[in-house]
Amino acid sequence: MAERAASSGKAVLKIEDLQVYYGQSHALQGVSLTLETGVLSVVGRNGMGKTTLCNTITGLKRAQSGSIRVNGREISSLEPHEIHRLGVGYVPQGRRVWPSLSVDEHLRISSKRDANWTVERVYQTFPRLAERKSNGGSQLSGGEQQMLAISRALLSDPKLLVMDEPTEGLAPVIVEQVERMLVSLAEEGEMAILVIEQNIGVATAVSDRVAIMVNGRINRVMEASALAADRDLQQRLLGVGRHSDEPAVSPAAIAEAQEQLAEVYRIDRAGTRTEPVVQNGVFRPVTELPNRWNVPVAAMRQAA
């Protein structure tokens, strides 16, 4: 990936000690983050606060305290339309296109006069949208809807583009196209981009730095190349595989889990348990389903 242009002047996005609540739930706990130029990716498992961070930057969620500055201006108390006018574009998770509007109508109502991004430039960037310009939003595939959502944000000519899970649910060929587009936008230097991603492959491919979010906090900011090379850290971040600090499951535990499964789930030829059982003094009815409390998950996973 090509080197990004060196930063100069004040940061496009600077977040300091951001505190956000949902009732009594503390969603963002002192988040601080700086994006000067290019692409910064934020990764983490579900429920870590990534979408809340996007919504707070764009004004859809109000912070209890802390600071959000875009090109030096405080925006934490502004309404979403005011933040949008200051040059913050948003590609929300789930695309959110209008089913009754055609592709061309989506783009025309989002375009601005004298903007760097025009409808014609969008069609050149995404030829598939040009082919589908007369189709309604509900007639597009998931990849086409994502192209449309990204294009709609680009037409606002943003200085900061916030993208929440831009590759979620997309076919690999479309994911690669989105990756190339993000790298190209960063190299052109027209805008800074904050990408929220669970796909670490995408996150490390499009950015030089990656911020890791854990339990509502920025755990660390590191070089994308270092994260891409650290498989163990990736597993801990996304909960894939056995954590390095988790002890290995012994053969005895696996055998015990197999015995529990055989006892709790007596299977007949139709595939259902034929009678209730009493296990460890607890009555287990026929309708009970397997869960993480009655059978050890790690042992059950290995036994399976």
C-alpha positions in Angstrom: 0.0 0.0 0.0 1.3 3.4 -0.9 2.6 5.7 1.8 0.1 8.3 3.0 0.9 12.0 2.6 2.5 13.5 5.6 0.2 15.4 7.9 0.3 19.1 8.3 -1.6 21.6 10.4 -4.3 20.7 12.8 -6.0 17.4 12.9 -9.1 16.8 10.9 -10.7 14.9 13.8 -9.6 15.1 17.4 -11.6 13.4 20.2 -10.7 13.9 23.8 -12.1 12.1 26.9 -15.4 11.3 25.3 -18.0 10.0 27.8 -21.3 8.5 26.4 -24.1 6.8 28.3 -27.3 4.9 27.4 -29.2 5.4 30.6 -26.9 3.9 33.3 -24.8 2.0 30.7 -21.4 3.6 30.2 -20.9 3.0 26.4 -17.9 5.2 25.7 -15.4 5.6 28.6 -12.9 8.3 28.1 -12.3 7.8 24.4 -9.5 9.9 22.9 -8.5 9.6 19.2 -6.8 11.7 16.6 -7.0 11.5 12.8 -4.8 13.9 11.0 -4.9 12.6 7.4 -5.5 9.4 5.4 -7.4 6.5 6.8 -7.7 5.4 10.5 -9.5 2.1 11.2 -11.2 1.3 14.5 -11.6 -2.5 15.1 -13.2 -4.5 17.9 -15.8 -7.1 18.7 -19.5 -6.5 18.8 -20.7 -4.3 21.6 -17.4 -2.5 22.2 -18.9 0.9 21.3 -17.8 1.4 17.7 -21.2 2.4 16.3 -21.8 4.6 19.3 -18.6 6.4 18.5 -19.8 7.0 14.9 -23.2 8.2 16.1 -21.6 10.6 18.6 -19.3 12.1 16.0 -22.1 12.7 13.6 -24.5 14.1 16.2 -26.9 11.2 16.3 -26.0 10.5 19.9 -25.1 13.2 22.5 -22.0 12.8 24.7 -22.3 13.6 28.4 -18.9 15.1 28.4 -15.7 15.3 26.4 -14.6 17.0 23.2 -15.0 16.3 19.5 -13.2 18.7 17.1 -13.4 18.7 13.3 -10.7 20.9 11.7 -10.4 22.7 15.1 -14.1 23.4 15.6 -16.0 21.9 18.5 -19.0 19.9 17.2 -20.1 17.8 20.3 -23.1 20.1 20.9 -24.2 20.6 17.3 -27.2 19.0 15.6 -26.5 16.3 12.9 -27.4 18.7 10.0 -25.0 21.3 11.3 -22.2 18.7 11.6 -23.0 17.6 8.0 -22.7 21.1 6.7 -19.2 21.4 8.3 -18.0 18.6 6.0 -18.7 15.4 7.9 -20.1 12.6 5.7 -21.5 9.4 7.1 -22.0 5.9 5.6 -24.1 4.2 8.2 -24.2 0.5 9.0 -26.9 -1.2 7.0 -26.8 1.1 4.0 -30.2 2.7 4.6 -31.2 3.5 1.0 -34.7 4.6 0.1 -36.5 1.7 -1.6 -38.8 4.0 -3.6 -36.1 6.2 -5.1 -34.0 5.2 -8.1 -30.2 5.2 -8.0 -30.1 8.5 -10.0 -32.6 10.2 -7.7 -30.6 9.2 -4.7 -27.5 10.8 -6.2 -29.2 13.9 -7.6 -30.8 14.9 -4.2 -27.4 14.4 -2.4 -25.2 16.4 -4.9 -23.9 19.9 -4.2 -23.0 22.7 -6.5 -19.3 23.3 -7.2 -18.4 20.1 -5.3 -15.4 18.0 -6.2 -17.6 14.9 -6.2 -20.3 15.0 -8.9 -22.9 12.5 -10.0 -20.8 11.9 -13.2 -17.7 11.2 -11.1 -19.7 8.7 -9.0 -20.7 6.9 -12.1 -17.1 6.7 -13.3 -16.0 5.4 -9.9 -18.9 2.9 -9.7 -19.8 1.8 -13.3 -22.3 -0.7 -11.8 -24.4 2.2 -10.5 -24.4 3.8 -13.9 -25.9 0.5 -15.3 -28.5 0.5 -12.5 -29.3 4.2 -12.4 -33.0 3.7 -13.1 -33.5 0.9 -10.6 -35.0 1.6 -7.2 -33.1 1.1 -3.9 -35.0 -2.1 -3.1 -34.0 -3.6 -6.5 -30.3 -3.4 -5.8 -28.0 -6.1 -4.4 -26.3 -5.6 -1.1 -23.1 -4.6 -2.8 -24.9 -2.1 -5.1 -26.7 -0.6 -2.1 -23.3 -0.2 -0.3 -21.9 1.5 -3.4 -24.9 3.8 -3.4 -24.6 4.6 0.3 -20.9 5.5 -0.1 -21.6 7.6 -3.2 -24.3 9.5 -1.4 -21.8 10.4 1.3 -19.1 11.4 -1.2 -21.5 13.8 -3.0 -21.6 15.9 0.1 -17.9 16.7 -0.5 -16.8 15.7 3.0 -13.6 16.7 4.6 -14.1 13.8 7.1 -15.8 10.6 6.0 -17.1 8.3 8.8 -17.9 4.7 7.6 -19.5 2.2 9.9 -18.9 -1.4 8.7 -18.6 -0.5 5.0 -17.9 -4.1 3.9 -20.4 -5.9 6.1 -22.2 -8.7 4.2 -20.5 -8.0 0.9 -19.1 -10.5 -1.6 -15.3 -10.7 -1.6 -15.1 -9.1 -5.1 -17.1 -6.1 -3.8 -15.0 -5.9 -0.6 -11.9 -5.7 -2.8 -13.4 -2.8 -4.8 -14.3 -0.9 -1.6 -10.7 -1.4 -0.3 -9.3 0.0 -3.6 -11.6 2.9 -3.4 -10.6 3.8 0.2 -6.9 3.6 -0.6 -7.4 5.8 -3.7 -9.4 8.4 -1.7 -6.6 8.5 0.9 -3.9 8.9 -1.7 -5.8 11.7 -3.4 -5.8 13.6 0.0 -9.3 15.1 -0.5 -10.6 13.9 2.8 -9.7 12.0 6.0 -11.6 8.7 6.6 -12.5 7.0 9.8 -13.4 3.4 9.1 -15.2 1.2 11.7 -14.5 -2.4 10.7 -14.7 -5.9 12.2 -12.9 -7.3 9.1 -9.2 -6.9 10.2 -8.0 -7.8 6.7 -9.9 -4.8 5.4 -8.9 -2.5 8.3 -5.2 -3.2 7.9 -5.3 -3.1 4.1 -6.8 0.4 3.9 -5.0 2.2 6.7 -1.6 2.9 8.2 -2.8 2.9 11.8 -5.5 0.9 13.6 -7.2 1.8 16.9 -8.4 -1.2 19.0 -11.6 -0.6 20.9 -12.3 -2.8 24.0 -15.2 -2.3 26.4 -15.9 1.3 25.4 -12.2 2.4 25.5 -9.4 2.8 23.0 -7.1 0.0 24.2 -4.2 1.0 21.9 -3.4 2.6 18.5 -0.9 0.6 16.5 0.6 0.2 13.1 -1.7 -1.7 10.7 1.2 -3.8 9.5 2.0 -4.9 13.1 -1.6 -5.9 13.7 -1.8 -7.8 10.4 1.2 -9.8 11.4 0.0 -10.6 15.0 -2.4 -13.5 14.6 -2.7 -14.1 18.3 -3.7 -10.5 19.0 -6.3 -10.7 16.2 -7.8 -13.8 17.8 -8.1 -12.0 21.1 -9.7 -9.0 19.5 -12.4 -10.8 17.7 -12.8 -13.8 19.9 -11.7 -16.3 17.2 -9.9 -19.4 18.4 -8.6 -20.1 21.9 -7.2 -17.1 23.8 -3.5 -17.3 24.7 -4.3 -17.0 28.4 -7.0 -19.7 28.3 -5.8 -23.1 29.5 -6.0 -26.0 27.1 -9.0 -28.3 27.6 -7.8 -31.7 28.9 -8.8 -35.0 27.4 -10.6 -35.8 30.7 -12.7 -32.7 30.4 -13.6 -33.6 26.8 -14.6 -37.1 27.8 -16.8 -35.6 30.7 -18.4 -33.2 28.2 -19.2 -36.1 25.9 -20.8 -38.1 28.7 -22.9 -35.1 29.7 -24.0 -34.6 26.1 -24.9 -38.3 25.8 -26.8 -38.2 29.1 -28.6 -34.9 28.7 -29.5 -35.4 25.1 -30.8 -38.9 24.6 -31.6 -39.0 20.9 -34.1 -41.2 19.2 -34.2 -42.0 15.5 -36.4 -38.9 14.9 -33.7 -36.7 16.3 -35.4 -35.7 19.6 -34.7 -36.7 23.2 -37.3 -39.3 24.2 -37.5 -38.7 27.9 -36.6 -36.2 30.6 -33.6 -37.0 32.8 -32.3 -36.1 36.2 -28.7 -35.0 36.3 -26.8 -33.9 39.4 -30.1 -33.7 41.2 -31.6 -31.3 38.6 -34.6 -32.3 36.5 -34.1 -31.5 32.8 -37.2 -31.6 30.7 -37.5 -32.8 27.1 -37.7 -29.3 25.7 -34.4 -28.0 27.3 -31.8 -26.8 24.8 -28.0 -27.0 25.2 -26.5 -23.9 26.8 -23.3 -22.6 28.2 -24.3 -23.3 31.8 -25.1 -27.0 31.8 -22.2 -28.1 29.5 -18.7 -26.4 29.4 -18.5 -24.5 26.2 -14.8 -25.1 25.4 -15.1 -28.8 26.1 -18.4 -29.2 24.2 -16.8 -27.4 21.2 -13.9 -29.8 21.1 -16.1 -32.8 21.8 -18.2 -31.8 18.8 
